[in-house]
């Protein structure tokens, strides 16, 4: 395979959403049995100039006889191994369109999770910046007047008030840093998760897996896609060990690929104890049991298809919890903490002054 040329280097700047749109078009054309090199160019409407130029480049490469895998490598080399495995399994099973649709499903889920996470973090960030501005205004204009009154009444001895005095002394420095650092980190993180690499499960988990519930969604979707791809391959005559190997590679996750290769080697050697070992972290025991006990059965593909649907339903349930519970809590809890903190900081000096005034006896 030749290396991408310099004229195509701009293609790597496609966003994840743009690449997923390209992927859907390719999947649709393949499922319809239409020639990519001709119809991809005709569908090249709308979108950004970068998008149109990239699609034109892929179409021209295909017209020159360059394989799809290499043409896509010119667009995003990180995803080229995934497409290579797709084409190998697709060629063996004559189900390239269905396989493309399967891995596209993960991409759609990844984009949806990414968008919801960004939205859930924007609101606390806006509230934090607004609270920071209110605190700065309070310390700059109201607190000095209030502090004089508190000193007159002898109510300026608390540690919080001394802290507020110290914050007022360094006001220009910490306000600027407090506003710019979180904003810069958020923008940088947002830039990273809009790149095409976010469509690779291992990179996706690395960038977004810290958020509660995300890892469970991704793992369930991976198992569903892996099992469905395995079912497709076996149903269309691909040997079980080769189907396992290719399905693991298609997921674009290093650990999945390594475990799939190990399971494929065990199946090829008929080493069933190794296939059912407990040290697999990605491929569930239920999937491996189904393969081992059904490897001679003509209904193995159907059994795997049923398992894929079960894992897909599990992913849907986790996604529903993520949308309706986790994301709202991620918005509400930090926002409430920030608001309560501001109320406490604003109210404490007044409360201290009122207590001192209440103690006064003429």
C-alpha positions as CSV (number, residue, x, y, z in Angstrom):
1,X,0.0,0.0,0.0
2,X,1.4,3.3,-1.0
3,X,1.7,6.2,1.5
4,X,-0.7,9.1,1.4
5,X,0.6,11.9,-0.8
6,X,1.0,15.5,0.4
7,X,-1.8,16.7,-1.7
8,X,-4.2,14.8,0.4
9,X,-2.9,15.7,3.8
10,X,-5.7,18.1,4.3
11,X,-8.1,15.2,4.5
12,X,-7.0,14.3,8.0
13,X,-8.6,17.5,9.2
14,X,-12.1,16.1,8.6
15,X,-14.2,16.2,11.8
16,X,-15.7,13.0,13.3
17,X,-19.1,14.1,12.2
18,X,-18.0,14.7,8.6
19,X,-16.2,11.4,8.4
20,X,-19.2,9.6,9.8
21,X,-21.4,11.2,7.1
22,X,-18.9,10.0,4.5
23,X,-19.0,6.5,6.1
24,X,-22.9,6.5,5.8
25,X,-22.7,7.4,2.1
26,X,-20.2,4.7,1.4
27,X,-22.2,2.1,3.4
28,X,-25.4,3.1,1.5
29,X,-23.7,2.8,-1.9
30,X,-22.2,-0.6,-1.0
31,X,-25.5,-2.0,0.2
32,X,-27.2,-0.8,-3.0
33,X,-24.5,-2.4,-5.0
34,X,-23.7,0.9,-6.8
35,X,-20.1,1.8,-8.0
36,X,-18.5,4.1,-5.4
37,X,-16.3,6.0,-7.8
38,X,-19.3,7.3,-9.8
39,X,-22.1,7.7,-7.3
40,X,-20.0,9.1,-4.4
41,X,-19.2,12.1,-6.6
42,X,-22.8,12.6,-7.4
43,X,-23.7,12.6,-3.8
44,X,-21.1,15.2,-3.0
45,X,-23.5,18.0,-2.2
46,X,-23.9,20.2,0.8
47,X,-21.4,20.2,3.7
48,X,-18.3,22.3,4.1
49,X,-15.7,23.0,1.4
50,X,-13.3,20.7,3.2
51,X,-15.9,17.9,3.0
52,X,-16.6,18.4,-0.7
53,X,-12.9,18.5,-1.5
54,X,-12.3,15.3,0.5
55,X,-15.1,13.4,-1.1
56,X,-14.0,14.5,-4.6
57,X,-10.5,13.2,-3.8
58,X,-11.7,9.8,-2.7
59,X,-13.9,9.6,-5.8
60,X,-11.0,10.5,-8.1
61,X,-8.7,7.9,-6.3
62,X,-11.3,5.2,-6.8
63,X,-11.7,6.1,-10.5
64,X,-7.9,5.6,-10.8
65,X,-8.3,2.1,-9.6
66,X,-7.0,2.7,-6.1
67,X,-8.6,0.4,-3.5
68,X,-11.1,1.8,-1.1
69,X,-8.9,1.1,1.9
70,X,-6.0,3.1,0.5
71,X,-8.3,5.9,-0.7
72,X,-9.7,6.2,2.9
73,X,-6.2,6.1,4.3
74,X,-5.6,9.4,2.4
75,X,-8.5,10.8,4.4
76,X,-7.8,9.4,7.8
77,X,-5.0,7.0,8.2
78,X,-5.9,6.0,11.8
79,X,-9.1,4.4,10.5
80,X,-7.6,2.7,7.5
81,X,-6.9,-0.6,9.4
82,X,-10.6,-0.8,10.4
83,X,-11.7,-0.5,6.8
84,X,-9.1,-3.0,5.7
85,X,-10.6,-5.6,8.1
86,X,-14.1,-4.6,6.9
87,X,-13.2,-5.2,3.3
88,X,-11.6,-8.5,4.1
89,X,-14.6,-9.8,6.1
90,X,-16.9,-8.2,3.5
91,X,-15.2,-9.9,0.6
92,X,-15.4,-13.3,2.4
93,X,-19.0,-12.9,3.4
94,X,-20.4,-10.7,0.6
95,X,-21.9,-8.5,3.4
96,X,-19.7,-5.4,3.2
97,X,-22.7,-3.1,3.3
98,X,-24.1,-4.7,6.5
99,X,-20.7,-4.7,8.2
100,X,-20.2,-1.0,7.3
101,X,-23.6,-0.3,8.8
102,X,-22.6,-2.2,12.0
103,X,-19.5,-0.1,12.6
104,X,-21.3,3.0,11.6
105,X,-23.7,2.3,14.5
106,X,-20.9,2.7,16.9
107,X,-19.8,5.9,15.3
108,X,-23.4,7.3,15.6
109,X,-23.5,6.3,19.3
110,X,-20.0,7.9,19.9
111,X,-21.1,11.2,18.3
112,X,-24.3,11.2,20.4
113,X,-22.5,10.6,23.6
114,X,-19.9,13.3,22.7
115,X,-22.5,15.9,22.0
116,X,-24.4,15.2,25.2
117,X,-21.2,15.3,27.3
118,X,-20.2,18.7,25.8
119,X,-23.7,20.1,26.5
120,X,-23.6,18.7,30.0
121,X,-20.3,20.5,30.8
122,X,-21.1,23.8,29.1
123,X,-23.8,24.8,31.6
124,X,-21.6,24.3,34.8
125,X,-18.7,26.1,33.0
126,X,-21.0,29.1,32.2
127,X,-22.3,29.2,35.7
128,X,-18.7,28.9,37.1
129,X,-17.6,31.8,34.9
130,X,-20.6,33.9,35.9
131,X,-20.0,33.1,39.6
132,X,-16.4,34.0,39.2
133,X,-17.4,37.4,37.7
134,X,-19.9,38.0,40.6
135,X,-17.2,37.1,43.2
136,X,-14.7,39.5,41.6
137,X,-17.3,42.3,41.5
138,X,-18.3,41.6,45.2
139,X,-14.6,41.7,46.3
140,X,-13.8,44.7,44.3
141,X,-16.7,47.0,45.1
142,X,-18.9,45.7,48.0
143,X,-16.6,43.8,50.2
144,X,-14.3,46.8,51.1
145,X,-17.3,48.9,52.3
146,X,-18.7,45.9,54.2
147,X,-15.3,45.2,55.8
148,X,-15.0,48.7,57.2
149,X,-18.4,48.3,58.9
150,X,-17.4,44.9,60.2
151,X,-14.2,46.3,61.7
152,X,-16.2,49.0,63.4
153,X,-18.3,46.3,65.0
154,X,-15.4,43.9,65.7
155,X,-16.8,41.2,63.4
156,X,-13.7,40.8,61.1
157,X,-11.9,38.1,63.0
158,X,-13.1,34.9,61.1
159,X,-10.8,32.9,58.9
160,X,-13.1,33.2,55.9
161,X,-13.0,37.0,56.1
162,X,-9.2,36.9,56.1
163,X,-9.3,34.6,53.1
164,X,-11.5,37.1,51.3
165,X,-9.1,39.9,52.1
166,X,-6.3,37.8,50.6
167,X,-8.3,37.1,47.5
168,X,-9.1,40.7,47.1
169,X,-5.4,41.6,47.3
170,X,-4.6,39.2,44.4
171,X,-7.8,39.8,42.5
172,X,-6.4,40.5,39.0
173,X,-4.3,37.4,39.0
174,X,-6.5,34.6,40.2
175,X,-9.6,35.9,38.4
176,X,-7.8,35.9,35.1
177,X,-6.3,32.4,35.7
178,X,-9.5,31.1,37.1
179,X,-11.4,32.1,34.0
180,X,-8.8,31.3,31.3
181,X,-7.5,28.0,32.5
182,X,-10.9,26.1,32.7
183,X,-12.0,27.7,29.4
184,X,-8.8,26.8,27.6
185,X,-8.9,23.2,28.9
186,X,-12.6,22.8,27.9
187,X,-11.9,24.2,24.4
188,X,-8.8,22.0,24.0
189,X,-10.7,18.9,25.1
190,X,-13.6,19.8,22.8
191,X,-11.2,20.1,19.9
192,X,-9.7,16.7,20.6
193,X,-13.1,14.9,20.7
194,X,-14.2,16.4,17.4
195,X,-11.5,14.7,15.5
196,X,-12.0,11.5,13.6
197,X,-10.0,9.4,16.0
198,X,-12.9,9.7,18.4
199,X,-14.6,7.1,16.2
200,X,-12.0,4.5,17.4
201,X,-13.3,2.8,20.5
202,X,-10.0,2.8,22.4
203,X,-9.4,6.5,21.8
204,X,-13.0,7.3,22.6
205,X,-12.8,5.5,26.0
206,X,-9.5,7.3,26.7
207,X,-11.0,10.7,26.0
208,X,-14.5,10.3,27.3
209,X,-14.4,7.2,29.5
210,X,-13.9,9.2,32.7
211,X,-17.5,10.3,32.6
212,X,-19.8,8.0,34.6
213,X,-21.6,5.4,32.5
214,X,-19.7,6.0,29.3
215,X,-17.4,2.9,29.5
216,X,-20.4,0.6,30.1
217,X,-22.2,2.0,27.0
218,X,-19.1,1.6,24.8
219,X,-18.3,-1.9,26.0
220,X,-21.9,-3.1,25.5
221,X,-21.9,-1.6,22.0
222,X,-18.6,-3.2,21.2
223,X,-19.8,-6.7,22.2
224,X,-23.0,-6.2,20.2
225,X,-21.1,-5.1,17.1
226,X,-18.5,-7.9,17.5
227,X,-21.1,-10.6,18.0
228,X,-23.2,-9.3,15.1
229,X,-20.1,-9.2,12.8
230,X,-19.2,-12.7,13.9
231,X,-22.7,-13.9,13.1
232,X,-22.6,-12.3,9.6
233,X,-19.3,-13.9,8.8
234,X,-20.2,-17.4,10.0
235,X,-23.6,-17.2,8.3
236,X,-21.9,-16.6,4.9
237,X,-19.2,-19.3,5.2
238,X,-16.3,-17.6,6.9
239,X,-14.4,-20.1,9.2
240,X,-15.2,-19.3,12.8
241,X,-11.6,-18.6,13.8
242,X,-11.0,-16.2,10.9
243,X,-14.4,-14.5,11.5
244,X,-13.4,-13.9,15.2
245,X,-10.0,-12.5,14.1
246,X,-11.5,-10.1,11.6
247,X,-14.4,-9.0,13.8
248,X,-11.9,-8.1,16.6
249,X,-9.8,-6.0,14.2
250,X,-12.8,-4.1,12.8
251,X,-13.6,-2.7,16.3
252,X,-10.4,-0.6,16.1
253,X,-9.5,-1.4,19.7
254,X,-6.1,-2.9,20.5
255,X,-7.3,-5.0,23.4
256,X,-10.2,-6.3,21.4
257,X,-7.9,-7.2,18.6
258,X,-5.4,-9.0,20.9
259,X,-8.2,-11.0,22.6
260,X,-9.9,-11.9,19.3
261,X,-6.5,-13.2,18.0
262,X,-6.0,-15.2,21.1
263,X,-9.5,-16.6,20.9
264,X,-9.1,-17.4,17.2
265,X,-5.9,-19.2,17.9
266,X,-7.6,-21.3,20.6
267,X,-10.5,-22.1,18.3
268,X,-8.1,-23.1,15.5
269,X,-6.2,-25.4,17.8
270,X,-9.4,-26.7,19.4
271,X,-8.0,-25.6,22.7
272,X,-11.4,-25.1,24.4
273,X,-10.0,-24.5,27.9
274,X,-7.9,-21.6,26.5
275,X,-11.0,-20.2,24.7
276,X,-13.0,-20.3,28.0
277,X,-10.2,-18.9,30.2
278,X,-11.2,-16.2,32.7
279,X,-8.6,-13.7,31.7
280,X,-10.6,-12.1,28.9
281,X,-11.6,-8.5,29.7
282,X,-13.5,-7.7,26.5
283,X,-15.1,-10.8,25.0
284,X,-17.7,-12.0,27.5
285,X,-17.8,-15.6,28.7
286,X,-21.3,-15.9,27.3
287,X,-20.1,-15.2,23.8
288,X,-17.2,-17.6,24.0
289,X,-19.4,-20.3,25.5
290,X,-21.8,-19.9,22.6
291,X,-18.9,-20.3,20.1
292,X,-17.3,-23.3,21.8
293,X,-20.5,-25.2,22.4
294,X,-22.1,-24.3,19.1
295,X,-19.1,-24.5,16.8
296,X,-20.4,-27.6,15.1
297,X,-24.0,-26.5,15.0
298,X,-25.6,-25.0,11.9
299,X,-27.5,-22.6,14.2
300,X,-24.3,-21.0,15.6
301,X,-24.8,-17.8,13.5
302,X,-28.5,-17.5,14.7
303,X,-27.4,-18.0,18.4
304,X,-24.7,-15.2,18.0
305,X,-27.3,-13.0,16.3
306,X,-29.6,-13.4,19.3
307,X,-26.7,-12.6,21.6
308,X,-25.9,-9.5,19.6
309,X,-29.5,-8.3,20.0
310,X,-29.4,-8.8,23.7
311,X,-26.2,-6.8,24.0
312,X,-27.7,-4.1,21.8
313,X,-30.7,-3.9,24.1
314,X,-28.4,-3.6,27.1
315,X,-26.6,-0.8,25.4
316,X,-29.9,0.9,24.6
317,X,-30.9,0.7,28.3
318,X,-27.6,2.1,29.5
319,X,-27.8,4.9,26.9
320,X,-31.3,5.7,28.2
321,X,-30.0,6.0,31.8
322,X,-27.1,8.1,30.6
323,X,-29.5,10.5,28.8
324,X,-32.2,10.8,31.5
325,X,-30.2,10.4,34.7
326,X,-26.4,10.8,34.3
327,X,-26.3,13.9,32.1
328,X,-28.9,15.9,34.0
329,X,-27.1,15.1,37.3
330,X,-23.8,16.2,35.7
331,X,-25.5,19.6,35.0
332,X,-27.4,20.0,38.2
333,X,-24.9,18.9,40.9
334,X,-22.0,21.2,39.9
335,X,-24.3,24.1,39.2
336,X,-26.0,23.7,42.7
337,X,-22.6,23.5,44.4
338,X,-21.3,26.6,42.6
339,X,-24.5,28.6,43.4
340,X,-24.5,27.5,47.1
341,X,-20.8,28.4,47.3
342,X,-21.5,31.9,46.0
343,X,-24.4,32.4,48.3
344,X,-22.3,31.3,51.3
345,X,-19.4,33.6,50.4
346,X,-21.7,36.5,49.8
347,X,-23.9,35.9,52.9
348,X,-21.2,35.0,55.5
349,X,-19.9,38.6,56.0
350,X,-23.4,39.9,56.3
351,X,-24.3,37.2,58.8
352,X,-21.2,37.8,60.9
353,X,-22.0,41.6,61.0
354,X,-25.7,41.0,61.9
355,X,-24.6,38.7,64.8
356,X,-22.2,41.3,66.1
357,X,-24.9,43.9,65.9
358,X,-27.3,41.7,67.7
359,X,-24.8,41.3,70.6
360,X,-24.6,45.1,71.0
361,X,-26.1,46.5,74.2
362,X,-26.3,50.3,74.5
